[in-house]
């Protein structure tokens, strides 16, 4: 499912001040959210994956006790790679990665300054190289979408995955 809603259907969005964008602070709750600045960095995709892997470890998703939990963590790492790569290829590079966890899901947000709008290639052609990133995101996630920045160029591409059971 692709959507341009800023939040998943059952979510009303972040609480004011929870992410530093609405409340004027630049902090996130380390127990439930992590922020990685990416502007001007090299090796962005592996850095984003390593950052996410550490958060999953800190939050108890890794090391995974079962195959299903391991698959859930690998799905998160794949989606992070796809969103960050997409920002690198089509939006001038990502500015930051934000991870937010809740008891039922993990929300990934990649902020960039690009004007484009990500979308799965239609029709999807599995045998052709390239162009699979947003199709993968669509298939692995509960929901995803794009939020345009109101005060400057760019957007936040977000995706939500189910927490492992």
N, C-alpha and C positions, 0 to 999 in steps of 0.2 A: 504494500500500500504506500503510495506516495501522497504527501499532503503538504500544504503550505500553512497549516495551522502551526502556531508557535509552540504548542504543547500537545501531548497525546490527548485523545478524546476524554479520558477520565481525569486529566490533570488540569488544574486551573493556573498552573505556572508557579514560578518560585515565589516564596514569601518576600515581601519587600526587605531589601538589605541582605538576603540570603546569599547572593552571589557577587555582591560588590558592585553590580551595575545599577541596581535600583536604589540602594540605600546610601550610595556614596562612599562606601568603604572598599578596601581592596583585599578583603580576607574571605576565606571560605572555611566552613566547619571541617576540620581535618578528619573527623570521624565519619562524615558522610559525603564529602566532596574534596576533590583535588584539582588544582589548576597548574598547568604547565605553559609558561610563556614560550613561544616558538619563533618570534620575530628575529631575523638575523642569525638564526642557528644553522649549523650544518648537520647532515645526517639526521634530518627531522623525522623520517618515518621510523627508523630503528629507535630513536630517542623516545618517540611517542609510545611505541610498543613496550619498551623497557619501563617507562614511567607507569603505564597502565598495568603491566605485569606486577610491578611492586605494589600498586594500590590493591590489586586483586589479592595478592598475598597478605597485605595488611588487613584486608577486610574478610579474610577467611575463605575466599573462593579457591585459593591455591595454597598448598598443594591439594589437588583434588583427590578425594577419597574414592570416587566412583568414575566410571567412564562417562556418565552423563554430566557430572560436574566438570570433568576435564574438557568435554566438548563445549560446554557453556562458556568456559574461560577462553578456549581457543576461538570461539565465535566472536567474543568481545575483542580479542586481539586482532582478528581479521577485519572486523568492522572499523576499528581504529585505523588500521593500515589503509583501508580503502578510502575513508574520509580524509585522512591527512594527505594521502597520495593525490586524491582528486583536487584538493586545495593547492597542492604543489603544481599540478599540471594545468589547471584551468582557472586559478584565481590568484596567481601571483604569490602563492605560499600562504600557509596558515599563520595566524597571529598567536593563537593559543588553543589549547585543548583543555576542556573542563569535563571532569567525571563527577557524576552525582549518583549516589546510591540511595535506594529506598528498600524497604523489606521485600518488595515484589519485583523491582526492576533496577537496571543501571542505565542512566542517561549519559550519552556521550555528546559533547558539543565541540565543534571545530569552528572557530571564528576566523574569517578572512576578509580582505577588502575588495574582493573581485565582484564584478557586476553580474556574472552569469548565474544561472539557476541549474543546479544539478538535476538530472533526470535519467532514469534507466533508458538505455537504447531500445527503441521500439521499431521493428520487432527485434527481440533478443535473438542473436544468432550465436549459439554456443560454440560453433566451430571456428569462428573468426577471432583473430587476436585483438586484444584491447577492447575497451568499452564495456567491461563487465562489472566495474566497481559499484555503481548504484544498483544494478540488478542484484548483486550479492547482498548489499545492504538491505534492499527490499525483501529479499528472501529470508534473511536471518533475523530481522528485527520485528518487534511487535508493531512499531510505527516509526516513521521518520518524517522530517519536514525541514523547512527553511524559514528563518526569521530574518527579515531585512532590517538593517540598522536604521533607525529613524534619524539620527543626528550626524551620520557620516556615511560614506560609501561602504558597501560590504554587507555581509550577512553572517548568520550563524546557521550551520547545518547541524541538525541534531538527529540522534537515533536512540531508540530505547530497546533494550534486550531484557528478557525475563531473567530474574535472579534464579540461580540453580536451586532445585528443591532438595 
